Amino acid sequence: MLAAVNFHISFYIVAILLGMTCLVYTLIQQRIARLQNRFFLIMVSIVIINGISAIVCAVAGIYRFRFETAVILMKVSMFSYFLIHTMLSSILLFYVCCVAGIMEQFSVKKKLLYCIPFAVTELLVVTNPITHFVYSYTASGEFVRNWGDQLLYIASMLLLGMSIACLCRFWGAITNKRRLMLLYFFVVATSGIVIQLINPNIKSELLGESLALLGLMLAVENEDERIDADVDTYNRKALHLDLDHYIHAKRKFHVVIINILNSDIIERMTGSANSDIVARLVASYFCTLVPKYHIYRVNPSVFVLLSMEDDAKNMAERIKERFEQSWIYQDIDVTLNAAIMYADVPDELKTQEEVFLMIDSPLPKLSAKKVLHGDALNYLIRRADVERAIQQGMRERHFEVYYQPTYYMDSLKIHGAEALIRLKDPELGFVSPEEFIPIAEQIGMINEIGYYVLREVCAFWHSGIPEKNGMDSINVNLSVIQCMQPGFVRNIMSIVDSYQVPHDRLNFEITESVAASDYHVLNDVIEELKAQGFLFSMDDYGTGYSNMQSFFELDFDIIKIDKSILWAAQKEGTGKAILENSARMILQIGKKILVEGVETKDQIEMLRPLTVDYLQGYYFSKPLPKTEFIELLQAA
């Protein structure tokens, strides 16, 4: 008898050692983020625990006639074995569903349905100490299998069959190597079960399961060839396989592509030969957005994120905003430029070839810090049309200056206006300033457009109409590209003085985003122009680009609070507190306040206690062509 027990224990020890090998290797590799990985670890743990329980039970069985404690230990170990081992087939089914890529698509109802065999078999085992349906012991302590044990085996085979059916159904979604290893698992695990059923003296069940798990670990769980070792994300090959996997499984997901356009900046700044520093910096950030197993480095400076949620747009915007901030490397602020694109699969992209075409297609240099999606991915074609419209517009006077009035808060009488450039192309129709201004900056025409607006404003003021109708000033937007041009201040002075416009009648606006990144350059320009009597406003305060250094150091006369703050103040939450605190801080540093986006009388009443100076918004007027604006002035 002792020899037979030793023979059985040797099987269990081998099973435990194989299971421990799988467990330790998987933990060392740290590939445990996926649900698939966790199910694998559960299966390995089941085999290890079962092996230990079987050994304890076998040893305790030898001494059951001598020690009452041995009897209790034997029964507890046997109960533990059945309780834990019964879970294995159900966990395997869930594991196969994960490998096939369909687990995440299951509804709660379907998941519960798949759990029914698990619940039934576990209930049989849990109640066995009372019912003895599964097994029992004779008066002499001999172990006896009952009809419930056969039911457990039937349920186990049923779950194995369901696993095989799932594998066959989604055969095309699984790589060839994974198919073979899953089939290997079924063959080896089933062989161990069948052998033990035929001859209970050969304890091959756990050994077969542990061998099968070892095969899964080597071929399915091991991902060394899928990993970019330099940044510890997945590589191009992994993306190929995963895209093919998800598309075959008919999964819906989003592809977000980030192309870092100046990834060599650290090497140029520090002389470092390590070209992967930038990649590691951004990879760490991407891990805060999606799980690591959905991050791929497909080229040295190109990352791809896969999102299974409906948040690709928000994710792309968050990435864009992050790249508008600096990155820290060895106490050095590094600015990275990135082109960001995203698309839906399979709604917009049908195959992995189309995804890689999008990844590998050359990008225009000027798409940095742009989020491209949908029609915007036809950026080059559209950009060429807009570029033509800009150039033709300057020649054929398709540009026009509109005016949106500003009003005094206390009297609600007109104070001034903001000059806004508009472009109406014969073919494209109205082209948004948000579209043509960046392109104009890129092709070197922003100076021409800026000076055109200034001449139009100066000519309008020189006509006497604004002053005659009570206007104090007109706001003119400045591009930072203009400000950095040699002779900028001289050119401004030349245009304004040629129309004999008093300098204090012009208020130059600079957006907060520009001021935040280039205030050192702008400080000299502002000081020089303010010395000549011109006024300055910070536009779009509170839009997310806050830079307190620029806020305090640049000598603005007026701070324009963005409409988003005003609108948020009408909602529940902290919006009103932000508006009130912003107004209080601006007043404390001695600046005047203009609030944009005023659309209702209630908003005006909300602003009255805040000592706001000026208002602007659709409540008073939308931007108007000069002729309509003059009519508005004369009707006031």
Residue pairs with C-beta under 8 A, 6 or more apart in sequence:
1 62
2 62
4 201
5 58
5 59
5 61
5 62
8 54
8 58
8 201
8 203
9 54
9 55
9 58
9 59
11 202
11 203
11 204
11 206
11 207
12 51
12 52
12 54
12 55
12 58
12 203
12 206
13 51
13 55
14 207
14 210
15 47
15 50
15 51
15 206
15 207
15 209
15 210
16 47
16 48
16 51
16 52
16 55
16 210
18 47
18 207
18 210
18 211
18 213
18 214
19 44
19 45
19 47
19 48
19 51
19 210
19 213
20 48
21 214
22 40
22 44
22 210
22 213
22 214
22 217
23 41
23 44
23 45
23 48
25 217
25 222
26 32
26 37
26 40
26 41
26 44
26 217
26 221
29 221
29 222
29 223
29 224
31 37
31 221
31 223
32 38
32 41
33 291
33 292
33 293
34 98
34 291
34 293
35 98
35 103
35 104
36 95
36 98
36 99
36 103
37 221
39 91
39 94
39 95
39 98
40 95
40 213
40 216
40 217
40 220
40 221
42 87
42 91
43 88
43 91
43 92
43 95
43 209
43 213
44 213
46 84
46 85
46 87
46 88
46 91
47 88
47 206
47 209
47 210
47 213
49 80
49 84
50 81
50 84
50 85
50 206
51 206
51 210
53 77
53 78
53 80
53 81
53 84
54 77
54 81
54 203
54 206
56 73
56 74
56 77
57 73
57 74
57 77
57 78
57 81
60 70
60 71
60 73
60 74
60 77
61 70
61 74
61 141
61 143
62 70
63 70
64 70
64 71
64 74
64 141
65 141
71 141
74 141
75 137
78 135
78 143
79 125
79 128
79 129
82 125
82 128
82 134
82 135
82 152
83 122
83 125
83 126
86 118
86 121
86 122
86 124
86 125
86 152
86 156
87 118
87 122
88 156
88 209
89 117
89 155
89 156
89 159
89 160
89 163
90 114
90 115
90 117
90 118
90 121
90 159
92 159
92 160
92 163
92 185
93 114
93 159
93 162
93 163
93 166
94 103
94 114
96 163
96 166
96 167
96 182
97 103
97 106
97 114
97 166
99 174
99 178
99 182
99 220
100 166
100 167
100 169
100 170
100 173
100 174
100 249
101 170
101 173
101 245
101 246
101 248
101 249
101 251
102 166
102 170
102 173
102 249
104 251
104 308
105 249
105 251
106 114
114 162
117 155
117 158
117 159
120 155
121 151
121 152
121 155
121 156
124 131
124 133
124 134
124 148
124 151
124 152
125 134
125 152
127 133
128 134
128 135
128 148
131 148
132 146
133 146
133 147
133 148
133 151
134 145
134 146
134 148
134 149
134 151
134 152
135 143
135 144
135 145
135 146
135 148
135 149
136 144
136 146
137 143
137 144
138 144
153 193
153 197
156 193
160 186
160 189
160 190
163 186
164 186
167 174
167 179
167 182
167 183
170 248
170 249
171 179
172 248
173 244
173 245
173 246
173 248
173 249
174 182
174 245
175 241
175 244
175 245
177 219
177 220
178 219
178 220
180 219
181 215
181 216
181 218
181 219
181 220
182 216
182 220
184 212
184 215
185 212
185 213
185 215
185 216
186 212
188 208
188 209
188 211
188 212
188 215
189 208
189 209
189 212
190 208
191 204
191 208
192 204
192 205
192 206
192 207
192 208
192 209
192 211
193 205
193 208
195 202
195 204
195 205
195 208
196 202
196 203
196 204
196 205
223 234
223 238
225 237
226 234
226 235
226 237
226 238
226 241
227 233
227 234
227 235
227 238
228 234
228 235
228 297
230 276
230 279
230 280
230 297
231 276
231 279
231 280
231 283
231 297
232 283
232 292
233 283
233 286
233 292
233 295
233 296
233 297
233 303
234 242
234 293
234 295
234 296
234 297
235 296
235 297
235 298
236 296
236 297
236 298
236 299
238 296
239 296
239 298
239 304
240 352
240 356
242 296
242 306
243 345
243 352
243 355
244 352
246 253
246 306
246 345
247 345
247 346
247 350
247 351
247 352
250 346
251 308
252 308
252 344
252 345
252 346
252 347
253 306
253 307
253 308
253 344
253 345
254 306
254 307
254 308
254 309
254 310
254 311
254 312
254 315
254 342
254 343
254 344
254 345
255 304
255 305
255 306
255 312
255 342
255 343
255 344
255 345
255 349
255 355
255 358
256 304
256 305
256 306
256 307
256 312
256 315
256 316
256 319
256 340
256 341
256 342
257 302
257 303
257 304
257 340
257 341
257 342
257 358
257 359
258 282
258 286
258 302
258 303
258 304
258 305
258 319
258 338
258 339
258 340
259 301
259 302
259 338
259 339
259 340
259 341
259 363
260 278
260 282
260 301
260 302
260 303
260 336
260 337
260 338
261 301
261 337
261 338
261 339
261 363
261 365
261 368
262 336
262 337
263 275
263 278
263 279
263 300
263 301
263 336
264 275
265 278
265 334
265 335
265 336
266 272
266 274
266 277
266 278
266 329
266 334
267 273
267 274
267 275
269 332
269 334
270 329
270 330
270 332
275 300
276 300
277 329
278 301
278 327
278 334
278 336
279 297
279 300
279 301
279 303
281 327
281 329
281 334
282 303
282 327
282 336
283 295
283 297
283 303
285 322
286 295
286 303
286 305
287 295
289 305
289 315
289 318
289 319
290 305
290 306
290 307
290 315
294 305
294 306
294 307
294 308
295 303
295 304
295 305
296 303
296 304
296 305
296 306
297 303
298 304
298 359
299 359
302 359
304 359
305 315
307 315
312 342
312 344
312 373
313 342
313 371
313 373
315 342
316 340
316 341
316 342
316 371
316 373
317 371
319 338
319 340
320 338
320 340
320 369
320 370
320 371
321 544
323 336
323 337
323 338
323 340
323 369
324 369
324 513
324 545
326 333
326 334
326 335
327 333
327 334
327 335
327 336
328 334
337 368
337 369
338 368
338 369
339 363
339 367
339 368
339 369
339 370
339 372
340 369
340 370
340 371
340 372
341 358
341 371
341 372
341 373
341 377
342 371
342 372
342 373
343 349
343 355
343 358
343 373
343 374
343 377
345 355
348 374
349 355
349 358
358 377
364 379
364 380
364 383
366 383
366 438
366 439
366 442
367 379
370 376
370 379
372 379
375 382
376 382
383 439
385 427
385 428
386 428
386 431
386 435
386 436
386 439
387 439
387 443
389 398
389 423
389 425
389 427
389 428
389 431
389 436
390 423
390 436
390 439
390 440
390 443
390 445
390 449
391 443
391 445
392 398
392 425
393 399
393 423
393 425
394 445
394 448
394 449
394 452
398 423
398 424
398 425
398 426
399 421
399 422
399 423
399 449
399 452
400 421
400 422
400 423
400 424
400 625
400 626
401 419
401 420
401 421
401 422
401 453
401 456
401 457
401 460
401 626
402 419
402 420
402 421
402 422
402 623
402 624
402 625
402 626
402 629
403 417
403 418
403 419
403 420
403 474
403 623
403 624
403 626
403 629
404 417
404 418
404 420
404 616
404 621
404 622
404 623
404 624
405 414
405 415
405 416
405 417
405 616
405 620
405 621
405 629
405 632
405 633
406 414
406 415
406 416
406 417
406 418
406 475
406 594
406 614
406 615
406 616
407 413
407 414
407 415
407 614
407 615
407 616
407 620
408 414
408 415
408 613
408 614
408 615
409 604
409 607
409 608
409 612
409 613
409 614
409 615
412 604
412 615
413 470
413 636
414 469
414 470
414 471
414 633
414 636
415 471
415 472
415 473
415 614
416 466
416 471
416 472
416 473
416 474
416 475
416 507
416 614
417 466
417 471
417 474
417 475
417 629
418 474
418 475
418 477
418 509
418 616
418 623
419 453
419 456
419 457
419 474
419 475
419 476
419 477
420 433
420 477
420 623
421 433
421 437
421 449
421 452
421 453
421 477
422 430
422 433
422 623
423 430
423 431
423 433
423 436
424 430
424 431
425 431
437 446
437 449
437 479
440 446
440 449
441 479
441 481
446 479
446 481
446 482
447 481
447 482
447 485
450 478
450 479
450 482
451 491
451 495
453 476
453 477
454 476
454 492
454 495
454 496
455 495
455 499
456 626
457 474
457 476
457 506
458 495
458 496
458 498
458 499
458 501
458 506
459 499
460 466
460 474
460 626
461 467
461 474
461 499
461 501
461 505
462 499
462 500
462 501
465 630
465 633
466 474
466 633
467 505
469 633
469 634
469 636
470 633
470 636
471 633
472 505
473 504
473 505
473 506
473 507
473 535
474 505
474 506
474 507
475 507
475 508
475 509
475 537
476 506
476 507
476 508
476 509
477 508
477 509
477 510
477 511
477 539
478 508
478 509
478 510
479 514
480 510
480 514
480 518
480 521
480 522
482 488
483 518
483 521
483 522
483 525
484 518
484 521
485 491
488 525
489 525
489 528
489 529
492 529
492 534
493 532
496 503
496 506
502 533
503 532
503 533
503 534
504 533
504 534
504 535
506 534
506 535
507 534
507 535
507 536
507 537
507 557
507 558
508 529
508 534
508 535
508 536
508 537
509 536
509 537
509 538
509 539
509 560
510 522
510 526
510 536
510 537
510 538
510 539
510 554
511 538
511 539
511 540
511 545
512 538
512 539
512 540
512 541
512 542
512 543
512 545
512 546
512 547
512 550
512 551
513 540
513 543
513 545
514 522
515 522
515 538
515 547
515 550
515 551
515 554
516 545
516 546
516 547
516 550
517 547
519 547
519 549
519 550
519 553
519 554
522 550
522 554
523 553
523 554
526 536
526 554
526 555
526 556
527 555
529 536
530 536
530 555
535 557
535 558
536 554
536 555
536 556
536 557
536 558
537 556
537 557
537 558
537 559
537 560
537 594
538 551
538 554
538 556
538 558
538 559
538 560
539 560
540 560
540 562
540 596
541 551
541 559
541 560
541 561
541 562
541 565
541 582
541 586
542 561
542 562
542 564
542 565
542 578
542 582
543 562
543 564
551 559
552 589
556 591
557 591
557 592
558 591
558 592
558 593
558 594
558 613
558 614
559 586
559 591
559 592
559 593
559 594
560 594
560 595
560 596
560 616
561 579
561 582
561 583
561 586
561 593
561 594
561 595
561 596
562 596
562 597
563 595
563 596
563 597
563 617
564 597
565 575
565 578
565 579
565 582
566 579
566 595
566 596
566 597
566 598
566 603
566 607
567 575
567 597
568 575
568 578
568 579
569 575
569 576
569 578
569 579
569 580
569 606
570 576
570 602
570 603
570 606
576 606
579 610
580 610
583 593
583 610
583 611
583 612
584 610
586 592
586 593
587 593
587 611
592 613
592 614
593 610
593 611
593 612
593 613
593 614
594 612
594 613
594 614
594 615
594 616
595 607
595 612
595 614
595 615
595 616
595 617
596 616
596 617
597 616
597 617
597 618
598 604
598 607
598 615
598 616
598 617
598 618
598 619
598 620
599 617
599 618
599 619
600 619
601 619
603 617
603 619
604 615
604 619
607 615
621 632
624 632
